[in-house]
Amino acid sequence: MSQVLHTPPPAAAPPATDLAALAARHGLSVSGARPSLPQYVRQLWARRHFITAFATAKLTAQYSQAKLGQVWQVMTPLLNAAVYYFIFGVLLQTKQGVPDYVPFLVTGVFVWTFTQSSVMAGTRAISGNLGLVRALHFPRAALPLSFCLQQLQQLLFSMAALVVILFAFGVPPAPSWLLAVPALVLQFVFNAGLSMAMARLGAKTPDIAQLMPFVLRTWMYASGVMWSIDHMTSDRSGLPSWLGPLLQVNPAAVYIDLMRFALIDTFRASQLPPHVWAIATGWALLAGVGGFVYFWKAEERYGRG
């Protein structure tokens, strides 16, 4: 005689609304949920000491294995400037018609390196620190911000060498040097926002880090680092008339030219695009706020998958 076993039907799962009410009643929340934007800003501010300490530690460790140590913080951009001077200034003669070409070039290289290094470090900020991201709970924007702050510290070391170069080539100190401070602040905000945007893209697609050197190299050539946009796109150059204004409002070129205008007395206001400070502020706000919000929207997905 066969016996039929009847399995009782599974109990129906409680509605999601009941689970949400139960969790709220007992003070439970989703693990790793994205906080609100104001709360996220407060969390970052509470960890400001971690951000600065992490940036300083990374900067100190960067050349810890080299015999010259932290001297490379100044030597690296100087050697880059020397190579660019030989190739562009001597071989391609881009120095013709540009007064104080060496200070002009070194300023461009130092300021451009700040943006370039910030973007590259930001691209790898999440994908290159997955162990830290998965082990500790903290606002992930602290990583690209700390890397950008590290590059600002690097630039400040380089600026000491730049002052020596300015003196060596007869550029006297002037009150306009104070304009370097707001220019650097605006560039830092721009770099930080761009770094956070690239951090989100790099976290999702790590291969972007392999593509970025080619993108940045193209951007550098279009930013007047080694040549004067105003001189090369003049009426005598034969280039389209719209090209000069387009290159001048390029954000990297804007911040480079602001620093040249602040530090080099032969770099005149006529070489700047109209309303240059408004353009610099606009780029900083667009990249800074936009990049921060774009990064925050994926906060709960970093380090997962």
C-alpha positions, 0 to 999 in steps of 0.5 A: 500500500503506497503512502502519499506524503503531503508537503505543507505549502511554504509560508508566504513571505511578508510584504516588503512594506511590513519588513520596512516597517519592522526595520524602522520600528527597531532602528535597523537600516540597510548596510552600506546605504547611501546617506543623504547629500548633507549628511555625506558632506558632514561625514567628510568634514568629520574625517578631514583629519584622516584625509589630510593625514592620508595625503601626507602619508602617501606623499611621504611614501611616494619616494621612500625607496629612492636614495634622493627621497623627497628631492624627487618631488621637485626634480621630477617636474623640473626634468619634465620641463627640461625635456619639453624645453629641448623638444619644443623650445629648441627643436620646434622653436615654440619659444620664439615670440614668448618673453621669459620662455623658461618661466613660462614653460616651467609654470605651465608644466608645474600647473599642468602636472597638478591636474594630470596627476590628480586625474590619474590618481583619482581614476585609481582611487577606488579600484586601486584601494579595494582592500581599504574600501571593503575593510573600513566604513568611511565616505569613499569620496575621502580617497579621491579628495586625499589623492588630490590634496596629495598632488596639491602638496606636491605642487607646493614643493614644486612652487618653491623651485619655481620661485628660484627659477623666476628670480634666476631669470630676472622676474621680480616679485610683485603684488600680483603673485598673491593672485596665485592663491585664488587661482590654486584654490579654483584649480584644486576645486576643479581637480577634486571634482574631476578626480571624483568623477573619474574615481567613479568611472574607474571603479566601474571600468578599471580599463579606463586607467589604461586609456587616460594617459593618452587622453591626458597627453592630448589634453596637455598639447591643447592646453598651451603648456609648451607654447603660447595659445595667443601667439600660435593662434594669432591672425598670422598663423593661418589657423581658423579664427574660432580655434584660439578662443576655444583653446583659451577657455579650455579649463587646463589652459585657463588655470595655467594662464592665470598662474602665468599672469600672476607670476610672470610680469611679461605675461599680459592681461591681453593674453587672457580670455575675456572674463577669465576669473568668471570662466575659472570659477565656472569650471571649478563649480561645474566640475567640483559640484558636478563631480561630487554629486556624480560620485556620491550617487554611486556611494553604496556600490563602491567595493562591491561585486 
